[in-house]
Amino acid sequence: AGKFTVKLTVKLSNGTLCTTVTKVDYIEILSPPKPLIKVVNGTTICNGNKTVTFQDVTPGVVSREWVIEGKTFTTPTVVYTFSSTGYKGVSLKVTDASGCSGLFSDNKFIQIYDSVETDFCGDIYRYPNLIRAKYKPNIYSGSRTVAKYEWSFPNGTPSSDTGKVPKDVIYPKNNIVADATLKVTMTDGCVY
């Protein structure tokens, strides 16, 4: 990209120099625009929602052409519902006022995952002065793998745990409020 000087020399067939013309900054080569895509939902979608909002945020663009699953769109924002989970490809060709075009294309631009069902059960043991709870997770994640468990036990001892199966939790007998929660993070970064 940039401006270039052109020098034209004309010689006759016998080799005689006829003329030389120099034009300074005569040719300008422009850089093509680089497509910039904003994905409102993010490029990793964890909740099984297959509707994705794409926005062309390329500066100085006068036209664009999206191609998503073989369908073409020309609007700056495209709201598209994919038919299935998995990797999804997106292409965006943008053209600026000078007629220069730039292309972005990626066959694995978006990854859509189904939701992971997270639940747990607990065995509760009542004693005269305390309550003891044993919790066990029930995670239905298909072929996906849990990277991290985060248990929370308000009013319990311990009050948190990061094991798959947490240590027994002790609650005071006079405080039966025991809202246990479990948050899991998958190896793909999705959190449930």
Stockholm file with secondary structure:
# STOCKHOLM 1.0

chainA/1-192         AGKFTVKLTVKLSNGTLCTTVTKVDYIEILSPPKPLIKVVNGTTICNGNKTVTFQDVTPGVVSREWVIEGKTFTTPTVVYTFSSTGYKGVSLKVTDASGCSGLFSDNKFIQIYDSVETDFCGDIYRYPNLIRAKYKPNIYSGSRTVAKYEWSFPNGTPSSDTGKVPKDVIYPKNNIVADATLKVTMTDGCVY
#=GR chainA/1-192 SS CEEEEEEEEEECTTSCEEEEEEEEEEEEECCCCCCCEEETTCSEECSSCCEEEEEECCTTEEEEEEEETTEEECSSEEEEECSSSEEEEEEEEEEETTSCEEEEEEEEEEEECCCCEEEEEEEEEECSSEEEEEEEEEEECTTCCEEEEEEECTTSBSSEECSSSCCCEEEETTCCCCCCEEEEEETTSCBC
#=GC SS_cons         CEEEEEEEEEECTTSCEEEEEEEEEEEEECCCCCCCEEETTCSEECSSCCEEEEEECCTTEEEEEEEETTEEECSSEEEEECSSSEEEEEEEEEEETTSCEEEEEEEEEEEECCCCEEEEEEEEEECSSEEEEEEEEEEECTTCCEEEEEEECTTSBSSEECSSSCCCEEEETTCCCCCCEEEEEETTSCBC
//
